[in-house]
């Protein structure tokens, strides 16, 4: 029997694909059928697959690796293998851009994603009746104060006022070990993933966080001084095979 011990990847990719109009469901069906177990057999873990609720032509997904050396080995194996040779051209035909990729690591001990691939639903399963909010904060390169504010100020308030985040991640600064797949360089981000049963629960949680005295009076003003752009929240609907939901 396969082990159900949670997998906790130390390196995570957040991948956002812009698709040709009307072809997202085609990619989701192909991905969930052909690219889940086959990638994991190559040495990675497919963490989550999502439809962007605010863009009908965007597919977002997460995959994880033990470390950067394992990432190189796994990607070399998969993209040089027979599954990608057979099905990759059809997947690529649905996309206009696949280079919006953040390379991430857990923000602190215990803040990464923990999943159990043997518990994944089979292909064709209905999507969970939930969505995941992924909020991305951007800060100047090599400056740590903004990420520290997320870790020490915002994350505790999120846990106090609603569901604790599924994960908190930050930029992995190691060089890209697989140049065949570009990643965004020069980034310094924090990414917080939180799961909700619906949009109203998300709005209530956000309102409670914004009203939290320390967040309102200290954390948010400090983040505004540090950030290079307003935070962006992706509202993501998991597919039926996503481990993150």
Backbone torsions as a table, in degrees:
resi	resn	phi	psi	omega
1	UNK	NA	133.1	179.9
2	UNK	-61.7	145.8	178.4
3	UNK	-68.1	138.6	175.1
4	UNK	-102.8	13.4	174.8
5	UNK	-60.3	128.8	-177.1
6	UNK	-58.4	141.8	173.5
7	UNK	-93.7	132.8	-177.9
8	UNK	-126.0	86.4	-176.4
9	UNK	-64.1	141.5	177.6
10	UNK	-90.1	-17.2	177.7
11	UNK	-128.6	131.5	-175.4
12	UNK	-134.0	136.1	172.2
13	UNK	-102.5	131.5	168.0
14	UNK	-105.1	109.8	-171.8
15	UNK	-112.5	126.4	178.5
16	UNK	-119.1	119.7	-177.3
17	UNK	-110.0	132.1	170.8
18	UNK	-92.7	126.6	-172.1
19	UNK	-109.6	161.4	171.8
20	UNK	-67.5	144.0	-174.4
21	UNK	-52.7	131.2	173.2
22	UNK	80.0	8.5	-174.0
23	UNK	-111.2	9.3	-177.1
24	UNK	-65.2	-45.1	-178.9
25	UNK	-61.5	-33.5	176.2
26	UNK	-61.9	-44.8	179.8
27	UNK	-67.8	-41.7	-180.0
28	UNK	-59.7	-45.6	-179.6
29	UNK	-63.3	-44.0	179.1
30	UNK	-64.9	-45.0	-178.1
31	UNK	-61.2	-51.9	-175.8
32	UNK	-65.8	-25.2	-179.6
33	UNK	-86.6	-39.7	-168.8
34	UNK	-111.7	-21.4	-167.3
35	UNK	-115.8	14.3	-179.9
36	UNK	-95.6	-73.5	-179.5
37	UNK	-59.9	-34.4	-177.4
38	UNK	-67.4	-36.2	174.5
39	UNK	-68.9	-39.8	-179.0
40	UNK	-67.8	-32.8	174.7
41	UNK	-64.6	-24.9	179.0
42	UNK	-83.7	-8.8	173.3
43	UNK	116.6	15.4	176.5
44	UNK	-124.3	179.6	175.4
45	UNK	-129.7	128.6	175.6
46	UNK	-83.0	111.2	-172.0
47	UNK	-86.9	-43.5	-175.6
48	UNK	-162.2	142.8	176.6
49	UNK	-127.6	136.4	-169.5
50	UNK	-144.9	147.5	163.5
51	UNK	-92.6	130.2	175.5
52	UNK	-73.3	119.7	-176.4
53	UNK	-69.3	-17.6	-177.3
54	UNK	-105.6	2.6	178.9
55	UNK	-149.3	107.0	-175.7
56	UNK	-67.8	-10.2	-179.1
57	UNK	-114.6	32.3	177.4
58	UNK	-129.8	132.1	175.4
59	UNK	-117.4	131.7	-176.6
60	UNK	-124.2	138.1	176.6
61	UNK	-150.3	163.1	-178.3
62	UNK	-127.0	137.2	170.1
63	UNK	-139.3	154.8	-173.1
64	UNK	-129.8	160.9	-176.4
65	UNK	-140.9	155.4	178.6
66	UNK	-64.9	-41.6	178.6
67	UNK	-164.4	-177.7	-175.3
68	UNK	-70.8	-33.6	176.8
69	UNK	-65.9	-41.6	177.2
70	UNK	-64.2	-34.1	177.5
71	UNK	-60.8	-47.5	178.9
72	UNK	-58.1	-46.5	-177.3
73	UNK	-65.1	-44.0	-176.6
74	UNK	-67.6	-43.9	-178.9
75	UNK	-68.6	-38.5	176.4
76	UNK	-60.4	-43.0	-179.9
77	UNK	-65.1	-47.7	-174.5
78	UNK	-69.9	-50.2	-174.3
79	UNK	-75.8	-13.6	172.1
80	UNK	-97.5	6.6	-173.1
81	UNK	-102.1	179.3	-172.9
82	UNK	-72.2	-30.2	-177.6
83	UNK	-66.9	-46.8	179.1
84	UNK	-67.9	-35.7	177.3
85	UNK	-60.9	-37.1	-178.9
86	UNK	-79.7	-44.2	-170.5
87	UNK	-108.0	-14.5	-179.1
88	UNK	-58.3	-44.5	179.9
89	UNK	-58.1	-37.6	178.4
90	UNK	-68.6	-39.8	177.1
91	UNK	-62.9	-47.7	-179.3
92	UNK	-61.6	-30.2	-179.1
93	UNK	-67.4	-18.3	178.3
94	UNK	-84.1	-9.3	-168.5
95	UNK	-110.4	149.6	166.2
96	UNK	-107.9	-21.0	177.8
97	UNK	-154.0	133.4	177.9
98	UNK	-131.6	18.1	-173.7
99	UNK	-99.1	2.7	178.6
100	UNK	-84.7	89.9	-171.7
101	UNK	-134.5	125.8	172.2
102	UNK	-102.8	129.1	175.8
103	UNK	-96.0	121.5	-167.1
104	UNK	-130.4	165.8	172.7
105	UNK	-142.7	162.9	175.8
106	UNK	-57.8	138.6	-179.2
107	UNK	-66.0	-33.5	179.4
108	UNK	-153.7	171.5	177.2
109	UNK	-57.8	128.1	178.2
110	UNK	86.2	-0.4	-177.1
111	UNK	-99.3	4.3	179.4
112	UNK	-83.2	-178.7	177.8
113	UNK	-85.5	137.1	175.3
114	UNK	-120.8	119.3	-177.0
115	UNK	-134.6	162.7	179.1
116	UNK	-127.3	93.7	-177.5
117	UNK	-53.4	-35.3	179.3
118	UNK	-61.9	-17.0	-179.6
119	UNK	-90.9	4.5	-178.8
120	UNK	-63.7	141.8	176.8
121	UNK	-69.4	151.8	180.0
122	UNK	-71.9	163.1	177.4
123	UNK	-56.5	139.9	-179.5
124	UNK	89.4	-1.5	-179.9
125	UNK	-68.7	149.8	177.9
126	UNK	-67.2	152.3	179.1
127	UNK	-70.8	144.3	175.9
128	UNK	-62.2	148.7	179.0
129	UNK	-86.7	58.3	-179.8
130	UNK	-145.2	169.3	167.2
131	UNK	-140.8	159.6	-178.0
132	UNK	-112.5	127.9	172.7
133	UNK	-94.1	124.5	177.0
134	UNK	-117.1	106.9	-178.0
135	UNK	-102.6	130.1	-176.0
136	UNK	-115.0	120.8	173.1
137	UNK	-104.0	139.0	179.9
138	UNK	-117.5	135.8	-177.5
139	UNK	-131.4	164.6	179.3
140	UNK	-61.8	147.1	179.0
141	UNK	-57.3	141.4	173.8
142	UNK	67.2	10.6	174.8
143	UNK	-106.6	128.6	-170.3
144	UNK	-101.5	-10.8	-170.9
145	UNK	-64.7	-39.3	-179.2
146	UNK	-62.1	-45.5	178.7
147	UNK	-64.5	-37.3	177.3
148	UNK	-62.9	-37.0	178.0
149	UNK	-64.4	-39.1	176.2
150	UNK	-62.4	-48.5	-175.9
151	UNK	-65.2	-48.0	-170.0
152	UNK	-93.9	-20.0	-176.9
153	UNK	-112.9	-52.3	-173.9
154	UNK	-77.5	-44.8	-176.8
155	UNK	-59.5	-44.1	176.7
156	UNK	-60.9	-37.9	179.7
157	UNK	-68.5	-37.3	176.4
158	UNK	-60.7	-43.4	-179.7
159	UNK	-68.8	-31.5	179.6
160	UNK	-72.6	-31.0	-169.4
161	UNK	-105.6	-3.7	-177.7
162	UNK	-177.9	-157.5	-179.1
163	UNK	-64.0	136.8	176.2
164	UNK	-65.1	144.2	178.7
165	UNK	-57.4	147.4	172.9
166	UNK	-66.7	-35.4	-178.2
167	UNK	-164.4	154.8	170.6
168	UNK	-131.0	124.3	-172.0
169	UNK	-126.1	161.2	175.2
170	UNK	-143.8	173.5	-173.6
171	UNK	-63.5	132.0	168.1
172	UNK	-85.2	117.7	-172.3
173	UNK	-90.2	-4.8	178.7
174	UNK	-64.9	148.8	178.1
175	UNK	-59.6	148.5	177.3
176	UNK	-60.7	118.6	-177.2
177	UNK	-87.4	0.2	178.6
178	UNK	-138.0	80.3	-174.0
179	UNK	-60.3	-18.3	177.5
180	UNK	-62.6	-20.9	175.2
181	UNK	-118.2	106.1	-177.6
182	UNK	-65.6	153.1	169.1
183	UNK	-128.8	159.5	178.0
184	UNK	-69.9	126.9	-178.9
185	UNK	-103.4	161.9	179.2
186	UNK	71.1	18.6	-177.2
187	UNK	-91.8	151.0	170.9
188	UNK	-143.2	93.8	-171.6
189	UNK	-125.9	161.7	164.4
190	UNK	-124.0	135.9	-178.9
191	UNK	-125.8	125.5	179.1
192	UNK	-117.3	126.3	179.5
193	UNK	-108.2	127.5	179.4
194	UNK	-135.6	139.0	-178.9
195	UNK	-102.2	140.6	-179.5
196	UNK	-136.2	150.3	176.3
197	UNK	-75.0	-13.4	179.6
198	UNK	-179.5	174.6	-176.1
199	UNK	-64.7	-36.1	-178.1
200	UNK	-66.3	-38.0	177.1
201	UNK	-63.9	-38.6	177.6
202	UNK	-64.0	-44.3	-179.8
203	UNK	-63.6	-40.8	178.7
204	UNK	-63.5	-41.5	179.8
205	UNK	-64.7	-45.1	179.7
206	UNK	-60.5	-43.2	179.0
207	UNK	-62.5	-40.3	179.5
208	UNK	-66.1	-39.0	178.1
209	UNK	-65.2	-45.1	-178.9
210	UNK	-64.2	-27.8	179.5
211	UNK	-87.4	-8.8	179.8
212	UNK	-62.3	125.8	-171.9
213	UNK	-55.2	-45.5	-178.0
214	UNK	-67.8	-39.4	178.5
215	UNK	-63.7	-48.5	-177.0
216	UNK	-62.2	-44.7	-170.0
217	UNK	-93.0	-23.7	-174.2
218	UNK	-123.7	-54.3	-169.3
219	UNK	-69.1	-51.9	-176.9
220	UNK	-63.8	-44.9	176.3
221	UNK	-58.6	-38.9	178.6
222	UNK	-67.6	-39.5	177.7
223	UNK	-64.1	-39.7	179.2
224	UNK	-62.6	-33.5	177.4
225	UNK	-72.2	-29.1	-175.0
226	UNK	-89.6	-33.8	-168.8
227	UNK	-72.3	151.8	177.5
228	UNK	-94.8	-11.2	177.7
229	UNK	-159.8	160.8	176.6
230	UNK	-62.6	144.6	178.6
231	UNK	-62.1	147.4	-179.9
232	UNK	-115.7	130.0	178.5
233	UNK	-110.7	123.8	172.9
234	UNK	-92.7	127.6	175.8
235	UNK	-100.6	112.2	-165.7
236	UNK	-118.8	125.5	177.0
237	UNK	-96.4	116.5	-178.4
238	UNK	-65.2	147.9	170.2
239	UNK	-79.1	173.8	-177.4
240	UNK	-65.0	-17.1	-177.0
241	UNK	-108.3	3.9	-178.8
242	UNK	-68.4	134.0	173.2
243	UNK	-79.3	-23.9	178.6
244	UNK	-100.0	119.3	178.4
245	UNK	-159.7	NA	NA
